[in-house]
Amino acid sequence: MKENNLKKARKIIEKYDIYKNDPIQEIQLAHRIHLVEAFDIKEGMHVLEIGCGQGDTTLVLADAVGESGRVTAIDIASKEYGAPLTLEEAANRIMRTSLGDRISFHFETDFLAFEEETAFAFDAVVLSHASWYFENEQTLIDYIDKVKEIANQICFAEWDLDYTRSGQRAHFLAASLLALHSSQIGNGGNIQCLFGKRQVKGILENTGFQITRETIIDAAYLQDGGWEINEANDIRTDFDQNGEAYQSLINIYYHLMNHQQEEAKSLDSFVICAKR
């Protein structure tokens, strides 16, 4: 499946003349293709993407909806956020392709205050690898509750904490440490609060959605696990040294994260699709 999606990624790169000679983006794009296929996005759909970031998934969604479809992509972050490209720079690069006519980007936009579209204006809402940016569960509940007002379908993807390969343990521990760091320090990092698939499924059902699809997407080959392990090591000294039991836990997590025998692999992604 990875090789097949890499071929599809190369076709998109060639078709839209973007991300050329960029092996990192090629791999990231291959994963987004796999996710969008799992979302079952069809030609002609109008899709709202919440937490679009630098537009990796946005680009694949725009390709999937075709010339008759449209993607509205929003993100609460500043357009100056991001590296090596800011969100604005990354979006402008996408908008310069032939996909630009079917995409609109809205940065510094809180979905809970987003009223540009009318009720049920969207065929689907996509929340892909964006939920860990939320500070708490209530924010996620509020988002999903509002989705009901504008669409009948939600497509949700996130890292699967229920890892099945020992090489994925380090990514699990890195994500846990980064979430603990955010909770203690109150930073603006990429991981604020972790949500597992059972928790997300429960929130969707309690909000009035019916689950239509659940699947796991292989993501072990992605670079994200290594990035987040490095990020966790970078903030090692920030943890409060007070509290012997707490510090013992932190030390154990770091030791296990940095001393596993297998090469570190990224966590897989879980996908849950639901309808009202």
Secondary structure, 3 states (H helix, E strand, C coil): CHHHHHHHHHHHHHHHCCCCCCHHHHHHHHHHHHHHHHHCCCCCCEEEEECCCCCHHHHHHHHHHCCCCEEEEEECCCCCCCCCCCHHHHHHHHHCCHHHHHEEEEECCCHHHCCCCCCCCECEEEEECCHHHCCCHHHHHHHHHHHHHHECEEEEEEECCCCCCHHHHHHHHHHHHHHHHHHHHCCCCCCCCCCCHHHHHHHHHHCCCEEEEEEEECCCCCCHHHHHHHHHHHCHHHCCCCCHHHHHHHHHHHHHHHCCCCCCCCCCEEEEEEEC
